[in-house]
Amino acid sequence: MINESLLMQERRTEVRYSLNGLVPLRLELEKGQVLDAIFLDASTRGLGMIVEPSLKVDQQVLLKVGGGIQLKMSVRWIKKPMGLTAPGVPVFHRAGVCLLQGSGSQGEKPSSILEILENFHCVDH
């Protein structure tokens, strides 16, 4: 029997330059507020990241890629950090977002996130 978690790992790949500004990715809330996020890995339907703690599970966000691609995403899971944090140091959470149906700029079904990111040369193989 094949381990499903191993299959999921095989379908994910690292985002090469993970700091905002180096990768042409931006995560926004509905009101246009840009979230601080470090993008870690990508799959055909989602992204893994470290993000500020204002996100909630099932919240919808907008992922902007490059100059004109906008994808509607939904927060699927959040892992809160374990242990103590230093006072005054911001706490970031590990989170995963996935594509929503009809999330392309004109409502069409977008191609895979990996294919989109490959056009910008920012994913490892």
Buried (B, 14 or more C-beta within 10 A) or exposed (E): EEEEEEEEEEEBBBBBBBEBEEBBBBBBBEEEEEBEBBBBBBBEBBBBBBBBEEBEEEBEBBBBBBEEBBBBBBBEEBEEEEEEEEEEEEEBBBBBBBBBEEBBEEEEEBEBBBEBBBEBEBBEE
